[in-house]
Amino acid sequence: MEDKKTNILPESYPMTGGNGPHSYAQNSCYQKGVVDAAKEIINEAIAKKLDIENLSFVSLNPFRIADLGCSVGPNTFIAVQNILEAVELKYQAQGLNSCIPEFQVFFNDHITNDFNTLFASLPPDRKYFAVAVPGSFYGRLFPKASLHFVHSSYAISWLSKIPKEVVDINSPAWNKERIHYINATKEVGEAYSAQYAKDMESFLSARAQELVCEGLMALLIATIPNGTTYSTVNMFDLLAYCLREMANMGLVSEAKVDSFNLPLYIPSHKELETVVERNGYFSIERMEPLSHPMRQTTLSLQTIMLSLRAALGGVIEEHFGSEIIDEVFDRFTNKVAESSFILNPENRKEIDLFILLKRKSD
């Protein structure tokens, strides 16, 4: 297979580090729910689809697992443990107890990720050798055919960069007064979609080189049903409103607000299938919605605010500076409190999707 080089210079969007009240470690219960919901499916997928008698697996010891976009924990440790236990069960089910390999786990995220917090909180009773791999997963991270299993939860919703068209004042896709493609013009949506497709091609091509033949990749990702459109107020609209309000008051620059966009994209099921099929290196072995209890429950205002701040605080701080963070999220909290629509679980259109990919033979 040809080694595809990319010219992507990814931007960095780390989650809020440390263990403080606004940290991702303390405010990622929703993401934990996704990992928990996927546990049984991971078990079944490994039991049915992992070919441990394949020469690529037999000859390569230890068994290598990579979690891409790991952030700071604790969710990454739960996901890794679920995978490791499922692999051990697979060996035991085939009467290969004496052949259970050692495990090596690679924790990957941007170079600005808080790896100190991550490694300070490693489970003391872990059964694996832990390695940090800083860098963007939209490029190569590992030697060829060196991984058996790749996992990523919610990370590939983050684009490698903001589409250049949406911040170009001369472009039809200039996204003035909005910070996201939802409810924006068709041109803005198309720019985001094109960036997502380009990023996923790079992501899949890099993983195709790093996974052994018939190695597996499990992706947990927020998606929308085919044909879904947004036509009502959403959290990103409210966040944009807060920023424009602050610009009108002279608290931030209007030009700064106009040039700010969130590097997030939620694909439809069809978009995800299409990009995998077009890439050609993987077969889709399983794709199904995850049953996440928090999708059907009314979340508290505090939970919504803290979760969003843990995820987006770093992006906002990078663009506007740290001095406005408290003000932005205080205003956002007040706006959400005024909107019963945002708090109503029936109005959430996203679906958490599990997709299992297998590396095809060359």
PyMOL commands that set and color helices and strands:
alter all, ss='L'
color gray80, all
select helices_A, chain A and resi 29-49+55-58+75-93+97-99+115-120+155-157+164-167+186-210+235-248+254-258+269-279+293-295+301-320+322-337+340-343+345-347
alter helices_A, ss='H'
color red, helices_A
select strands_A, chain A and resi 63-68+103-109+129-134+147-153+211-223+282-289+351-359
alter strands_A, ss='S'
color yellow, strands_A
deselect
rebuild
show_as cartoon
